[in-house]
Structures are given as structure tokens and as C-alpha cells.
Amino acid sequence: MLLYTQCSLQDFPHTALSCTLSLPQIDPVFVAALLGAAAFNWGATLLSTHALDRADASLVTPLLTFNPAFTVLVAWIVLGETPGLREGLGIVVILLGVYLLEVQDARTGLLAPLVILGNRSGAVMAILASGLWGTTTVLEKLAIEHVMPPNGPLVALISTALTVLLLTPNAIFALSRSSRTASPGETLGQKKGIGGLRAQLRTFLVAVTIAGIAPLFGFTAIALGFVGYVTALFKLSAVFTIVWAWMLLGEGHLRERMLGASVMVLGGALVAT
């Protein structure tokens, strides 16, 4: 991942294959793009977790699928990946899906679903996080293009490591604050901070494992395809999240949010094909 093999044939005095290990070649654009991507990832991660704390997962997660609209626009400007008519239509369909997430309130007014979303701090945070992640993907693609040879896993490793480094002070502060404010009468399931992690250790380890493996597949896909199209395909996870939130967390509005998320996935498919 960090080294690549460079081989050449030598004809004198005898034909032989010579191979050497070399570090990838990078330039200032690579460094700037990676630092920007890590900073945006940091901000988006904080916003998305605060959004999940303030609103239902089945509402927040579909809103996080909003980023293909941002990605296609930024990729057009930065990378020259020009969207076509179908991609533009896909973005419109994604916006329609956002509207349908709260369509049950449309009876009180045509714009009521959008007004309700705008009045929910969790929903606004999710949209802002989506915008940051949409830009992050373009910066990561730019970094991949400015390393020789192009190396998606290398960008994934460095970007993730920088993001973790930025998030570590936030995590330490949150854990220490939760431990200080914990009530002596709390049960194991109610504990926060380190005690809460111990109570949910199995779930935490599963989440960490999935989060660690997923970026490797994601960055490889970004390296092989148009960044706006690949990002759209990532959004299929929203439908699964709504179902899991309904089954495990008891969240409501399943029909409306499945409809909205499905329409958003359809828009993502239009962008991706």
C-alpha cells in the first residue's frame, strides 16, 4: 500500500529482471487535498453524530445521502467531470426524495415538509454534513490523481488516519465529560462514557470493524470510476438504515421515510448510470 514495485529488463551483460521498491510520488496538490479532505471529514463526522443525537436515524441517514448533488457540482468545477442531462435529472429526483421524507405533513401546506425539516436542528446538521462529505469525496479523488502511481488505498489510509487524529480530542473530551456528569444510580445500560462503551462492547466492536473495512472498498471504487457516480451508489445504505432503525430502535414513519429514501436512491441510480 505504501510502497510499489518498479521492474525493468536489463540486457547487459545478461538479460535479467530487476525490481526495486519505491515510495509513491506526491506533489503539493496531493498534500493540500488530503488535509482539506481530513478537515471536512472531521466537521462532517461531528455534525452527523450530533444530528443522530437530535433526530431519528431513519430521518438523518437519508438526508446524508444528499451529497451526490454537492459532489457532482464540485466535481464539475474541480475535476472537470461534466454531468449530463440524466445526472441533472437524478439530482432533481434526489431533492424530491428529501421532500417525501416528511410528506405526511404536506396536508398542512405544500411546503410544510421542507419547513419542518428546516426547523429541526438534527435535519439541518445532516444536510450540512452531507455537503461537507460531498466536497470531501472530490478532494480525495483529487489526491488520488496527484500521486504516482494512483493509489486509492494509500489515500484512504492517510485520510482516515488524519480524521481520527482530529476526532481524538473530541472523543476524549466527550468521554471525560460524560463520566463526570454520570449519576451514581444509573444502570449499566444507562451509563455513559467508558462505562457505556463497556456495556455495549460487542456492538461497538462490530461497528468499528465495519467502519474500518468499508473505506477500503469505497476508495477503490472512487479510484476506478467517476467520483459523482460512485458516491451516488453509496447511498443505497439509507434504505437499510431505515429498516434497521424501525426494527431495532422502534422508530416510526416507516412508510414515508422508505418512500423518500427509495426515491433518493432512484435519483442516485440516475446519476450513477
N, C-alpha and C positions, 0 to 999 in steps of 0.2 A: 504493500500500500504506500509506504513512504519512499521506497526505492524501486527503480525499474531497471531491467536488464537490457543492455545495448550490446548487440553481437555484430561481428564483421568477419569476412573471409580474408585470410592472409595468404598470398600466393608465393611469397619468397621467404625462406628457401624451399619450404614445403607448404602445400595447401593445408590450412588449419582454420578452425573456427575459434575466434577469440571473443570472449564475453566479459563485460565489466558491469558492475553495479553503479548506478548514478542516481543522484538526487534529482527530483523534478526541477525544472527551471521556471522561476516565477518572476513577475515584474511588479512595479508599484500598484498597478490597477488591481492585481490579484490581492495584495495586502489590503488596499482600501475597500474593495468589495467584501472581503471576508470580515473586516472589522465592522463595516456597516451592517452586514447580514447578522452578525452576532448581536449588535446593539438592538436592531429591530426585533430579532428573535426574543431577546430579553424583555423588551417592552411588551411584545405581543403575548408572551407567556404569562407575565404578571396580569395583564388586562384580562386574558381569558380565564385565569383561575379566579380572579375577583368576580368576573361575570358569572361563573358557575356557583359562586358563593351567594350571589344575589338573585339568581333566576334559575328556572328549571333547566336541567341538562338537555331535555328534549326541545327547548326553545333556543338555548345558547348554541348548541352544536350545529344546527342548520345555518344559523347566522354566520358561523365560522367558515361555512362553505362559500361565502360571498366573495372570497379573494380571487377567483378566476377573473372577475370583472376588473379588479385592480391589476392583476398580473398581466392580462392581455394588453391593457393600456400602457403600463410601464414598460413591458417587453417591446411594444411597438416603438416607444421613444428611445429606449436604451439599447436594445439589441437589434432593432430593425425587423422584428418578426411581425409583418403586416397582417392584421386579421382580415378575413374575408367576410362576405355577407352572412354566411352561415354562422360564423363565430359571433358576429354582432347580434344576430337573432338569438343565439344561445345566451348571451348576456342579458338580453331583454327577458327571456324566459326565466332566468335565474332571479331577476328582480321581481317577476310575477310570483315566483315561489316564496320569496320573502314576504310579500303581501299576504299570501294564503296562510302563512303560519298563524296569524291571528284573525282569520276570516270569519270566525264565529261572532266577532264584534262588528262586522260590516252592516248588520241590521240597524245599528245606531247611526250610521253615516258611512259614505263610500270611503272616506279617508280615515275612518276610525281605527282600522288595524295598524296603519302607519303611525297615527298619533299615539296609540297605546304603546307601540314599540319604542317610540321616541321618548316616552315618559318613564320607561323602565331603564334604570341605570345599568342593569346587567346586560340588556339588549344593546345599548349604546356602546358599552365596553367591548362586547363581542364583535360589533361591526368595526370598531377602531382596531381591534386585534387582527381582524381579517384583512384590513387594509395594510397593516404592517407586514403580515405574513405574505400578502400578495407581492409586496415590494421585495421582501427578503428572498423569495424564490428567484427573482430576476437577478439580484446581486450574487446569489450563489451560482447561477448559470454563467454570469459574467466572470466569476472567479474560475470556474471550470475552463472557460475559453482562454484564460490568461495563465495557464500552467501547461508546460510541455513535458511529457505528453499529457493530453487532457485526462484528468483523474478525478472522477466523481467521488469515490470513497475517501480520497485524501481531503477534499473539500468538506465532506460530511464529518470526518473526524475532527478537523480543526475548528469548523464552525460550531459543532456540538460542544467541544471542549471549552471554547471561549464563552458560549452561552451558559454552560454550567458554572464556569468561573464567575460570571457576572451575577448569576442567580444565588450563589452560595451565601453571600452576606444576607440577602433577603430571607433565605431559609433559616439561617442561624438566628436572626433577629425574631422571626415569627415563632420558632420553637421556644426560645427563651421567654418571650412574652406570654405564650400560651401556658408554659409551666408556672410562671409567676402568678397568673390570674386563675389557675385551676382551683376549683372548690374541693375541700377535703372530702366531701360526701359524694363525689362523682363516682359512678360505677366505671368498670373497665371499659365498657363500650362508649362511655361519655367522655373519657379522658382525652385531653388534647396534648400537643407537644410530643415528647419522647414516649410517654405512656400510651398516647393514642396510636403511634406507629407500632409499638409492640402489640397492641391489641389487634391491629389489622395487618400483622406482618406478612401473612400469606398473600393477601390481596395486594399489598404494597410490592412484594417481590415479583408477582405476576405482571403488574403494571410496569415496573422498572424493566423487566426483561423484554416486554413488547415494545416499550419506548426505545430501548437500545437497539433492537433489531430493525425496526421499521425504517429509520433513516437510511440505512444501507441500501434497501430496495428503492426508496424514494429518490435518492441522489443518483443512483444508477439509471433510473428511468428518466430523470431530468437530463442526464448527460447524453442519452440516446435519442430524445425526442424534443419537440418544441415545448418550451417551458410552460406556456399558457395552456396547451392541450393536456400535458401530463398533470398539471395541477388540478385541472377540472376532474380528472378521473379519480384523484384522491378523495373527492367529496362524496363518493359512494358510502363512506363510513357514516354519514349523517343518518341515513335510514336505519342502520343497525343500532346506532346510539339511541334513537327514539324508542325502538323496540326494547332494548335493554333497560332504559330508564323506566319504561312502563312496567316491565316485569320485575325489576329489582328494587326500584325506588318508589313505585306506585304513583308516578306522575300521570296527570290526566291529559285531556285534549289530544288523545292518540290519533283520532281520525283526521283532524285539521292539520296537525303537525306532520303526519305521514303524507298527506296530500301536498303540503307546502314543500317538504323535503324532497318528495318524488319529482315534483315539477322542477326544483332546483337541480336535481341530478340529471333530469332530461336536458335542461339547459347546459349543464356541464358536458353531456354527451354530444350536443350540437357543437360545442366549442372544440371538443376533442377529436371529432371525426373529419 
